[in-house]
Amino acid sequence: MDEMTVEVSVNGETHKGSVEARKTLADFLREDCALTGTHLACEHGVCGACTVLVDGQAVRSCLMFAVQAEGSEVVTVEGLSPNDGSLNPLQEAFREHHGLQCGFCTPGFIVSVTAFLRDHPHPSDDEIREGLSGNLCRCTGYQGIVRAVRAAAGAGA
Amino acid sequence: MTTAPATIGRVIGQRVKRKEDPRLLTGRGRYLDDVTMPGLLHAHFLRSDVARANITIDVTAAREAEGVVAVFTGEDLNPHIKGDMHTGPAEKGPLTPLSVGYVRHVGDPIALVVARSRYLAEDAADLIDVDYEPLPAVVDFEAALGDTDHLVHPELEDNVCVHMEVPADDELAEIFRTAAHVVTDTIRQHRYIPVPMEPRGIIVDWRPVTNELEIRISTQAPHHVRAAAAKITGVPEHWVHVVMDDVGGGFGQKAFLPRDEQCVILAAHLLGRPVKWVEDRRENLTAATHSRTERVTATLAADEEGHLLGAYIDHLDDAGAYPLYGSGGAGAFVAMLFSGPYRMGKLAWKTTSVYTNTCTRGAYRGPWQMETLAREQMLDLLAHRMGLDPLELRRRNVIHRSELPYTMPSGMEVAEVSPEETLEQAAEMIGYEQFRKDQAAAAADGRYIGVGLALYVEPQPGMGPMGSEPAHIRVAPEGHVDVYLGSGAHGQGIETTTAQIVAEHLGIDPDDVAVHQGDTASTPFAFGTGGSRSGPMLGAAVLETSLAVREKVLAIAGHMLEASPDDLDIAAGVISVAGDPTSSVTLRHVAQTAYHNPAGLPPGMEAGLDISQRYAAPPFAFSNACHVVTVAVDPDLGTVEILRYVVSEDCGVMINPNIVEGQVAGGVVQGVGGVLYEEFVYDDDGNPLTTTFLDYLLPTACEAPDVEYGHIETPALTPGGFKGVGEGGAIGAPPAIVNAVIDALRPLGVELLNQPLTPPRVLEAIDEARASS
């Protein structure tokens, strides 16, 4: 299988490599960049677990090839909090409001909500639920997630 | 050591933030697919595209494909199995690693490709040539029962997997003959499935020289995996090492060691090289495990006032293609728990589980919840026929606290439950009487709103391998605490609740407790996480072991301080004489003494501060709850809107209310999904039609109601007073929602409605009711 070179900025760090043209951005991030916080739960673009920011837009990295990210700036969940182990205000709100259980879908929610709150800093409850509807969670029944987003929005996260 | 105000009662019952969260929120968790190792190979299954067929297979081209290390057919793999694939005590029936010559459902594994990468393994699988000679498929489980012309397993005489019964005696027959009210109907539950967000996965590494079988797996039960892997490979159990890290949900699907994982273990054992398999979502939906898919025909007899005199239950469920741990076994619980939280005189039953050419049935949150669905729907039907309000009928039958312990007609005993209190609390919270007035007003406006109730008792089985639970607590020399558990937590927050119990009794902060699970090399044997057992059984084991450690700490400290242990207390990691804080010693100092200065210990005391204990549970314990939900139904569109959702629950002493409510809500929304959105569909030929998340519809945040909670704490008599709460949400939600929708549609003549309540089905029911009125 032919390989192509790709150069992507991931969480501010340049990753340059040779990848198969068919390799998804999600696999590139997980395997070539060793950033395993981006999770794969459906690989057909519905569940949102693999959401990352590409040039600021929340995208499903399972539906994009790595080579399509050439020259882009990608931010994964690992790039959203300081490296000292502390949580950002949105993550802190998820913890405070029990917005996660098994945690597998959680990075996708954190990335999606980061983009959502940037674009909708003062969302109504309906807008919050609508904004979350592209991400599936099977554990929480969304109760704590909705509360966490409401709290984070109120706190200006 | 961190300092925190440490008074007894300060940690248990608090909404302590979870220890698990920081790593999971920042993408630093470690799930199965996050792990790699040098030389790791990747496996991919070729699965049957036909529900029932004779097959021939040619893997020649696949074996020559780029990057392929091995292609196993059943003829290659199956002869190497050394023991029974059935990993549970009860099930029987035909089962092989890979299918050879004949397939029994779409998704049946027929070849396993192992290659340098998953991409290459899937490429090679495309080169496998399978010739199918299709046979008529057995898809409808109700038709399968009497069908001896088409056998899922030609080795058997019929399609019956399990049959059990307790026939009606003369006394029950007399009750049915003479009772003032007798109602009979059939309640159905469609096929909906667990769907953990993390699919199944396993990494297996067999090291022939050192004879070590290393297994890393997404599971609920690492010790079960170890025993099963030893059995099928012939590798002695003490050479099998199983590790689980973070697990992305299970809901019963990962409770045992399924067939696919067994195939990967056998393949890696043959290859002597590490192999990873992670299923994709299509595999998870079509070939992991399915659930529900059952029918109950129930007959209820009641006296003039509606008091339940007796019942007969005829239960039938779909075992799918193969026997799996617990196949058919849920049926006996459906029957035996049918009377639930109500007084009932007599009960007789039969249950049958039949094979079909569909995905194998496995455990799913409340595997026997059909009893609650059937009973609560039948109670509403009885109330309607009698002209009674469903709340009033329940009030007349619900078990009062004064009647406890109460022996059900099946012989099971419930105690320390509060069904009446939860019924009243839920009715009060929803404003039941006011809702009835609002409903009448709405009807006058042509709006259809309804209220539905469901009560249940939720058992936590403590029998056989589920009958005991260990905890190993080690105070390290620096005074920090390690806890080793045999659990398989996959979202339940057991690290947090365990740390709360230990911190409470050792007078330290939960942050000073590290909880380790999932590694069979360091943790004691246990059944794993499932069956709503972690709260009551793990909680009790951790509590009792904590108390033993505390006793030893106080004995050592008393010796060091020349005080009676009875006069000592522990707070903030310091043991001090009550009333004399200057006479004190730190937990660290006690630990140092225990390990490094045996001469400083009380005479005869064993050195060290390291205790392992095993708690033996009663055969059954029960929690209970009442769900009440209000809905609005649009009779033109067939859509159902949930207006309010209230759960009044009693899981005894709550270790962490956030986690209790999280378990309740998660189960409720799975029930919402099951009733209103989720349905796994096969066509008449056994082809699955809902193989992506675009077709199999999980609820999103837009479909999830805000759940309101009422808590009643009736402590269990077991240590800590904890009861289970993991499954209840998924038990109570389906009947409550179905009853509410029927209640809304009663003015249109709808009397009974079976799931799923999708808009077309709701419209169909309305049309039928109008046609027959």
Interface residues (C-beta under 8 A of the other chain):
Chain A: M1 E20 R22 K23 R30 E31 L35 T36 G37 T38 H39 L40 A41 C42 E43 H44 V46 C47 A49 T76 V77 E78 L80 S81 G85 L87 Q91 F94 R95 E96 H98 L100 Q101 C102 G103 F104 C105 T106 P107 I110 I128 R129 E130 L132 S133 G134 N135 L136 C137 R138 C139 T140 G141 Y142 Q143 G144 I145 V146
Chain B: K17 R18 E20 D21 P22 R23 L24 L25 T26 G27 R28 G29 R30 Y31 D33 D34 T36 E66 Y119 V195 P196 M197 E198 P199 D246 V247 G248 G249 F251 D280 R281 H490 G491 Q492 G493 N658 I659 E661 G662 A665 G666 G667 V668 V669 Q670 T692 F693 L694 L698 T700 A701 C702 A704 D706 V707 G729
